[in-house]
């Protein structure tokens, strides 16, 4: 099978989208040829059966110029490929649809987001398959939608080979956005001090605002740290490069994610695959928790008291007990959300 993949960016150094590089590698291992058409390309090193033809944003191409480049590349390759794969790009699924229909080439769309924009609504009737990570991670249910799991590279995200730090480090790794509700962890840190015996622990919020977005939420978090007088135990680390994410989890004793239902956050899965007990506010992760749901999930990502109670129970455990829970999570998360498993399922679906 030969695949033309449309995507946002191909750059293994990109802070947010570097994982796309690993997706292309894994896809290339399973098909005869991959033609990647990213909006922009940066640093990449891919197998010989991969061709990269960028739309040219990295060279300053305008939106109209990028669209012209897209059609030029698509016209050149459409007869030589079997299927089109739009990765988080409903816009290009729509743009490709007339030419794909003319040449009888099906389109598969991968999309994970809680909001449904006009481009996505236009794309749905034009594609053959819609794939997503979890039933809750696609905003418009329908017969075309299939949940295949997230694609986490288990070569990178696996349990570490050394004990976590002492005192225990509790980490929330996610961009600085209000929907991530990092302030809940700050408030839980104060409650652990004031109402739960002040167990030894330090708290890290690792992430930065999206490029070009206001930094008002970051200022709000700093004000909350000052207001609650937890600056001696809560640290804002700022951005963490993608290649360092696994190392952060390897140093953590507990991970926290307060994002609401509808955000099936892959950072949760990355922490689990690294063997870290992970406390979440999203019931979509319950299937990975086994007998530990009551310990690891709370119902409202804004409920600092519930989070503090879960953290108090985990901190009261021995390192060995926490690690045993983490190993269980790692096995289940890898079974459902590994990159190899996702690509096997995706290729089988596209081949059908």
ROSE-235500 format. One record per residue (C-alpha): residue number from 1; residue in three letters; chain; x, y, z. Coordinates in pm, whole numbers. Layout:
BEGIN
[NUM "ALA" "A" [X Y Z]],
...
//
This chain:
BEGIN
[1 "UNK" "A" [0 0 0]],
[2 "UNK" "A" [117 351 -83]],
[3 "UNK" "A" [3 639 136]],
[4 "UNK" "A" [1 1016 91]],
[5 "UNK" "A" [-2 1177 435]],
[6 "UNK" "A" [-112 1538 486]],
[7 "UNK" "A" [-4 1690 817]],
[8 "UNK" "A" [69 2016 996]],
[9 "UNK" "A" [443 1997 1053]],
[10 "UNK" "A" [723 1745 1014]],
[11 "UNK" "A" [1004 1840 1250]],
[12 "UNK" "A" [1149 1612 1515]],
[13 "UNK" "A" [1274 1922 1704]],
[14 "UNK" "A" [929 2081 1731]],
[15 "UNK" "A" [816 2126 2092]],
[16 "UNK" "A" [460 2009 2026]],
[17 "UNK" "A" [449 1820 1695]],
[18 "UNK" "A" [774 1623 1701]],
[19 "UNK" "A" [575 1302 1754]],
[20 "UNK" "A" [460 1322 1391]],
[21 "UNK" "A" [810 1219 1287]],
[22 "UNK" "A" [775 892 1480]],
[23 "UNK" "A" [433 832 1326]],
[24 "UNK" "A" [580 861 977]],
[25 "UNK" "A" [862 623 1069]],
[26 "UNK" "A" [619 364 1203]],
[27 "UNK" "A" [387 400 904]],
[28 "UNK" "A" [678 358 662]],
[29 "UNK" "A" [766 26 826]],
[30 "UNK" "A" [424 -110 732]],
[31 "UNK" "A" [362 17 379]],
[32 "UNK" "A" [543 28 49]],
[33 "UNK" "A" [573 406 23]],
[34 "UNK" "A" [478 721 216]],
[35 "UNK" "A" [458 1066 61]],
[36 "UNK" "A" [441 1326 339]],
[37 "UNK" "A" [294 1666 254]],
[38 "UNK" "A" [339 1888 562]],
[39 "UNK" "A" [243 2253 583]],
[40 "UNK" "A" [600 2309 706]],
[41 "UNK" "A" [907 2087 735]],
[42 "UNK" "A" [1211 2119 958]],
[43 "UNK" "A" [1455 1858 1086]],
[44 "UNK" "A" [1377 1500 985]],
[45 "UNK" "A" [1556 1173 910]],
[46 "UNK" "A" [1326 915 756]],
[47 "UNK" "A" [1355 579 576]],
[48 "UNK" "A" [1422 572 200]],
[49 "UNK" "A" [1062 479 119]],
[50 "UNK" "A" [948 821 253]],
[51 "UNK" "A" [927 1128 30]],
[52 "UNK" "A" [872 1469 190]],
[53 "UNK" "A" [725 1753 -16]],
[54 "UNK" "A" [646 2054 201]],
[55 "UNK" "A" [384 2317 123]],
[56 "UNK" "A" [656 2568 206]],
[57 "UNK" "A" [552 2758 515]],
[58 "UNK" "A" [909 2727 648]],
[59 "UNK" "A" [1026 2922 342]],
[60 "UNK" "A" [768 3196 387]],
[61 "UNK" "A" [503 3070 144]],
[62 "UNK" "A" [175 3255 181]],
[63 "UNK" "A" [-150 3070 250]],
[64 "UNK" "A" [-239 3091 -119]],
[65 "UNK" "A" [110 2978 -214]],
[66 "UNK" "A" [88 2683 24]],
[67 "UNK" "A" [-244 2578 -127]],
[68 "UNK" "A" [-96 2599 -478]],
[69 "UNK" "A" [200 2386 -367]],
[70 "UNK" "A" [-39 2138 -207]],
[71 "UNK" "A" [-232 2088 -531]],
[72 "UNK" "A" [90 2066 -729]],
[73 "UNK" "A" [220 1785 -506]],
[74 "UNK" "A" [-116 1611 -487]],
[75 "UNK" "A" [-157 1615 -867]],
[76 "UNK" "A" [191 1470 -912]],
[77 "UNK" "A" [137 1177 -672]],
[78 "UNK" "A" [-235 1102 -675]],
[79 "UNK" "A" [-213 828 -938]],
[80 "UNK" "A" [78 657 -762]],
[81 "UNK" "A" [-80 626 -415]],
[82 "UNK" "A" [-362 408 -287]],
[83 "UNK" "A" [-499 615 0]],
[84 "UNK" "A" [-479 967 143]],
[85 "UNK" "A" [-426 1013 515]],
[86 "UNK" "A" [-510 1352 667]],
[87 "UNK" "A" [-343 1377 1008]],
[88 "UNK" "A" [-513 1646 1223]],
[89 "UNK" "A" [-584 1831 897]],
[90 "UNK" "A" [-954 1839 808]],
[91 "UNK" "A" [-878 2147 596]],
[92 "UNK" "A" [-659 1943 363]],
[93 "UNK" "A" [-900 1651 362]],
[94 "UNK" "A" [-1158 1893 223]],
[95 "UNK" "A" [-908 2045 -22]],
[96 "UNK" "A" [-800 1702 -149]],
[97 "UNK" "A" [-1151 1558 -175]],
[98 "UNK" "A" [-1236 1662 -535]],
[99 "UNK" "A" [-911 1524 -679]],
[100 "UNK" "A" [-933 1214 -458]],
[101 "UNK" "A" [-1288 1145 -576]],
[102 "UNK" "A" [-1189 1198 -940]],
[103 "UNK" "A" [-914 935 -908]],
[104 "UNK" "A" [-1102 700 -675]],
[105 "UNK" "A" [-867 743 -378]],
[106 "UNK" "A" [-1021 710 -30]],
[107 "UNK" "A" [-931 953 249]],
[108 "UNK" "A" [-877 859 613]],
[109 "UNK" "A" [-886 1143 867]],
[110 "UNK" "A" [-717 1131 1208]],
[111 "UNK" "A" [-856 1391 1448]],
[112 "UNK" "A" [-852 1438 1826]],
[113 "UNK" "A" [-1005 1755 1968]],
[114 "UNK" "A" [-1309 1842 2174]],
[115 "UNK" "A" [-1428 2121 1942]],
[116 "UNK" "A" [-1589 2079 1601]],
[117 "UNK" "A" [-1513 2360 1359]],
[118 "UNK" "A" [-1657 2421 1014]],
[119 "UNK" "A" [-1366 2251 837]],
[120 "UNK" "A" [-1420 1932 1035]],
[121 "UNK" "A" [-1794 1933 962]],
[122 "UNK" "A" [-1720 1977 592]],
[123 "UNK" "A" [-1466 1693 597]],
[124 "UNK" "A" [-1687 1427 757]],
[125 "UNK" "A" [-1900 1341 450]],
[126 "UNK" "A" [-1593 1354 222]],
[127 "UNK" "A" [-1375 1095 396]],
[128 "UNK" "A" [-1410 718 413]],
[129 "UNK" "A" [-1276 665 765]],
[130 "UNK" "A" [-1240 888 1070]],
[131 "UNK" "A" [-998 765 1335]],
[132 "UNK" "A" [-938 906 1680]],
[133 "UNK" "A" [-775 807 2007]],
[134 "UNK" "A" [-1085 746 2221]],
[135 "UNK" "A" [-1461 776 2166]],
[136 "UNK" "A" [-1459 1097 2372]],
[137 "UNK" "A" [-1176 1258 2171]],
[138 "UNK" "A" [-1383 1315 1856]],
[139 "UNK" "A" [-1655 1579 1896]],
[140 "UNK" "A" [-1915 1447 1650]],
[141 "UNK" "A" [-2010 1079 1697]],
[142 "UNK" "A" [-2105 887 1385]],
[143 "UNK" "A" [-2072 555 1202]],
[144 "UNK" "A" [-1743 654 1035]],
[145 "UNK" "A" [-1564 721 1364]],
[146 "UNK" "A" [-1334 451 1499]],
[147 "UNK" "A" [-1128 484 1817]],
[148 "UNK" "A" [-789 319 1763]],
[149 "UNK" "A" [-594 449 2063]],
[150 "UNK" "A" [-319 708 2089]],
[151 "UNK" "A" [19 636 1935]],
[152 "UNK" "A" [284 661 2210]],
[153 "UNK" "A" [635 539 2129]],
[154 "UNK" "A" [714 274 2390]],
[155 "UNK" "A" [1084 287 2302]],
[156 "UNK" "A" [1086 630 2467]],
[157 "UNK" "A" [803 608 2719]],
[158 "UNK" "A" [872 310 2942]],
[159 "UNK" "A" [939 272 3315]],
[160 "UNK" "A" [1270 420 3427]],
[161 "UNK" "A" [1562 225 3567]],
[162 "UNK" "A" [1614 429 3886]],
[163 "UNK" "A" [1396 515 4186]],
[164 "UNK" "A" [1204 844 4168]],
[165 "UNK" "A" [1332 1149 4351]],
[166 "UNK" "A" [1311 1202 4726]],
[167 "UNK" "A" [1115 1391 4848]],
[168 "UNK" "A" [847 1269 4608]],
[169 "UNK" "A" [791 1494 4307]],
[170 "UNK" "A" [432 1545 4192]],
[171 "UNK" "A" [423 1670 3835]],
[172 "UNK" "A" [154 1820 3615]],
[173 "UNK" "A" [289 1825 3260]],
[174 "UNK" "A" [68 2016 3017]],
[175 "UNK" "A" [65 2348 2837]],
[176 "UNK" "A" [-31 2652 3043]],
[177 "UNK" "A" [-393 2686 2942]],
[178 "UNK" "A" [-698 2743 3161]],
[179 "UNK" "A" [-858 2420 3042]],
[180 "UNK" "A" [-570 2227 3205]],
[181 "UNK" "A" [-665 2371 3548]],
[182 "UNK" "A" [-316 2375 3698]],
[183 "UNK" "A" [-442 2597 3980]],
[184 "UNK" "A" [-610 2287 4128]],
[185 "UNK" "A" [-269 2134 4197]],
[186 "UNK" "A" [-147 2458 4358]],
[187 "UNK" "A" [-450 2462 4587]],
[188 "UNK" "A" [-409 2090 4664]],
[189 "UNK" "A" [-48 2157 4768]],
[190 "UNK" "A" [-175 2412 5022]],
[191 "UNK" "A" [-437 2168 5150]],
[192 "UNK" "A" [-178 1893 5193]],
[193 "UNK" "A" [20 2134 5409]],
[194 "UNK" "A" [-275 2265 5610]],
[195 "UNK" "A" [-512 1966 5639]],
[196 "UNK" "A" [-321 1646 5560]],
[197 "UNK" "A" [-17 1664 5789]],
[198 "UNK" "A" [218 1832 5540]],
[199 "UNK" "A" [370 1514 5392]],
[200 "UNK" "A" [712 1567 5229]],
[201 "UNK" "A" [659 1646 4861]],
[202 "UNK" "A" [739 1901 4597]],
[203 "UNK" "A" [514 2004 4312]],
[204 "UNK" "A" [612 2086 3955]],
[205 "UNK" "A" [397 2241 3684]],
[206 "UNK" "A" [582 2178 3358]],
[207 "UNK" "A" [460 2356 3048]],
[208 "UNK" "A" [433 2690 2874]],
[209 "UNK" "A" [160 2882 2692]],
[210 "UNK" "A" [118 2800 2326]],
[211 "UNK" "A" [337 3023 2106]],
[212 "UNK" "A" [164 3350 2031]],
[213 "UNK" "A" [-95 3309 2307]],
[214 "UNK" "A" [-131 3550 2600]],
[215 "UNK" "A" [58 3475 2921]],
[216 "UNK" "A" [-219 3594 3154]],
[217 "UNK" "A" [-289 3242 3282]],
[218 "UNK" "A" [76 3198 3375]],
[219 "UNK" "A" [57 3523 3575]],
[220 "UNK" "A" [-261 3398 3742]],
[221 "UNK" "A" [-80 3079 3853]],
[222 "UNK" "A" [208 3283 3998]],
[223 "UNK" "A" [-40 3498 4189]],
[224 "UNK" "A" [-210 3184 4322]],
[225 "UNK" "A" [124 3047 4442]],
[226 "UNK" "A" [191 3374 4625]],
[227 "UNK" "A" [-161 3397 4767]],
[228 "UNK" "A" [-143 3048 4917]],
[229 "UNK" "A" [222 3086 5026]],
[230 "UNK" "A" [334 2766 4854]],
[231 "UNK" "A" [632 2908 4668]],
[232 "UNK" "A" [860 2688 4878]],
[233 "UNK" "A" [703 2375 4732]],
[234 "UNK" "A" [542 2459 4395]],
[235 "UNK" "A" [759 2541 4093]],
[236 "UNK" "A" [664 2651 3742]],
[237 "UNK" "A" [924 2487 3520]],
[238 "UNK" "A" [823 2638 3190]],
[239 "UNK" "A" [843 2451 2862]],
[240 "UNK" "A" [982 2098 2852]],
[241 "UNK" "A" [1127 1986 2516]],
[242 "UNK" "A" [958 1674 2382]],
[243 "UNK" "A" [1280 1474 2409]],
[244 "UNK" "A" [1293 1550 2784]],
[245 "UNK" "A" [933 1455 2871]],
[246 "UNK" "A" [1012 1092 2954]],
[247 "UNK" "A" [1297 1202 3183]],
[248 "UNK" "A" [1058 1429 3375]],
[249 "UNK" "A" [821 1139 3433]],
[250 "UNK" "A" [1109 911 3535]],
[251 "UNK" "A" [1194 1156 3815]],
[252 "UNK" "A" [830 1186 3926]],
[253 "UNK" "A" [659 985 4196]],
[254 "UNK" "A" [306 1091 4100]],
[255 "UNK" "A" [158 1261 3792]],
[256 "UNK" "A" [-154 1478 3791]],
[257 "UNK" "A" [-381 1583 3504]],
[258 "UNK" "A" [-684 1800 3576]],
[259 "UNK" "A" [-811 1834 3218]],
[260 "UNK" "A" [-1186 1774 3179]],
[261 "UNK" "A" [-1364 1498 2987]],
[262 "UNK" "A" [-1324 1543 2614]],
[263 "UNK" "A" [-950 1602 2644]],
[264 "UNK" "A" [-803 1253 2616]],
[265 "UNK" "A" [-460 1394 2693]],
[266 "UNK" "A" [-169 1187 2567]],
[267 "UNK" "A" [50 1329 2846]],
[268 "UNK" "A" [-150 1110 3085]],
[269 "UNK" "A" [-63 804 2878]],
[270 "UNK" "A" [303 904 2855]],
[271 "UNK" "A" [321 927 3234]],
[272 "UNK" "A" [147 594 3277]],
[273 "UNK" "A" [380 426 3027]],
[274 "UNK" "A" [672 559 3232]],
[275 "UNK" "A" [528 375 3532]],
[276 "UNK" "A" [401 679 3722]],
[277 "UNK" "A" [78 657 3928]],
[278 "UNK" "A" [-139 916 3756]],
[279 "UNK" "A" [-428 1103 3918]],
[280 "UNK" "A" [-678 1233 3662]],
[281 "UNK" "A" [-1016 1405 3641]],
[282 "UNK" "A" [-1129 1229 3323]],
[283 "UNK" "A" [-1324 902 3340]],
[284 "UNK" "A" [-1202 812 2990]],
[285 "UNK" "A" [-886 673 3155]],
[286 "UNK" "A" [-1073 440 3392]],
[287 "UNK" "A" [-1017 136 3168]],
[288 "UNK" "A" [-642 165 3234]],
[289 "UNK" "A" [-664 186 3612]],
[290 "UNK" "A" [-784 -161 3704]],
[291 "UNK" "A" [-863 -176 4076]],
[292 "UNK" "A" [-717 169 4142]],
[293 "UNK" "A" [-994 389 3999]],
[294 "UNK" "A" [-1104 518 4340]],
[295 "UNK" "A" [-746 613 4421]],
[296 "UNK" "A" [-643 764 4089]],
[297 "UNK" "A" [-949 950 3966]],
[298 "UNK" "A" [-1161 1231 4101]],
[299 "UNK" "A" [-1472 1370 3939]],
[300 "UNK" "A" [-1400 1741 3900]],
[301 "UNK" "A" [-1065 1881 3784]],
[302 "UNK" "A" [-1136 2195 3985]],
[303 "UNK" "A" [-1189 2008 4314]],
[304 "UNK" "A" [-865 2071 4504]],
[305 "UNK" "A" [-991 1894 4815]],
[306 "UNK" "A" [-1056 1571 4623]],
[307 "UNK" "A" [-716 1592 4455]],
[308 "UNK" "A" [-542 1655 4787]],
[309 "UNK" "A" [-715 1351 4938]],
[310 "UNK" "A" [-592 1127 4653]],
[311 "UNK" "A" [-239 1266 4679]],
[312 "UNK" "A" [-237 1219 5058]],
[313 "UNK" "A" [-321 851 5018]],
[314 "UNK" "A" [-53 800 4753]],
[315 "UNK" "A" [213 984 4954]],
[316 "UNK" "A" [133 764 5255]],
[317 "UNK" "A" [234 458 5052]],
[318 "UNK" "A" [585 323 5027]],
[319 "UNK" "A" [789 381 4712]],
[320 "UNK" "A" [748 11 4630]],
[321 "UNK" "A" [369 28 4657]],
[322 "UNK" "A" [353 330 4425]],
[323 "UNK" "A" [587 164 4179]],
[324 "UNK" "A" [372 -149 4173]],
[325 "UNK" "A" [69 62 4076]],
[326 "UNK" "A" [279 237 3812]],
[327 "UNK" "A" [388 -92 3658]],
[328 "UNK" "A" [25 -201 3623]],
[329 "UNK" "A" [-62 126 3449]],
[330 "UNK" "A" [237 95 3217]],
[331 "UNK" "A" [131 -251 3097]],
[332 "UNK" "A" [-228 -149 3031]],
[333 "UNK" "A" [-142 183 2866]],
[334 "UNK" "A" [113 23 2634]],
[335 "UNK" "A" [-132 -251 2535]],
[336 "UNK" "A" [-400 1 2433]],
[337 "UNK" "A" [-203 305 2318]],
[338 "UNK" "A" [138 210 2183]],
[339 "UNK" "A" [252 355 1851]],
[340 "UNK" "A" [306 8 1704]],
[341 "UNK" "A" [-42 -105 1801]],
[342 "UNK" "A" [-202 209 1661]],
[343 "UNK" "A" [-15 182 1331]],
[344 "UNK" "A" [-108 -184 1291]],
[345 "UNK" "A" [-474 -95 1339]],
[346 "UNK" "A" [-454 214 1119]],
[347 "UNK" "A" [-286 39 827]],
[348 "UNK" "A" [-535 -249 844]],
[349 "UNK" "A" [-822 0 836]],
[350 "UNK" "A" [-680 195 542]],
[351 "UNK" "A" [-610 -127 353]],
[352 "UNK" "A" [-974 -229 394]],
//
